[in-house]
């Protein structure tokens, strides 16, 4: 009977062919894809927030200078667009930073699992390179 192998503090059964590691790797890769989608959506929202803030600012400036006829509804809408754009930009920027950190951690976990899979297979890349040098 084979004894469980242990790599990096995690014990694996040698009879499952590293299936648990491969399953974890698949889950982490799915997580990385989801985080990448979140980052892309966050960037789009930030772009829209900037556009809203700029459009509101242009309307305000145009109303103040007199290029646009003064209308209280337009001015209220412009002020709202500026404030909402700033709030959404700030909120999504911090969320984007947190998501990017989560992605970095997930990529590090994926890299470690890949190393573990190589070690589980009986030979690591380093061992193969040492054998070639002999």
PyMOL commands that set and color helices and strands:
alter all, ss='L'
color gray80, all
select helices_A, chain A and resi 14-16+19-65+72-120+125-133
alter helices_A, ss='H'
color red, helices_A
select strands_A, chain A and resi 5-7+10-12
alter strands_A, ss='S'
color yellow, strands_A
deselect
rebuild
show_as cartoon
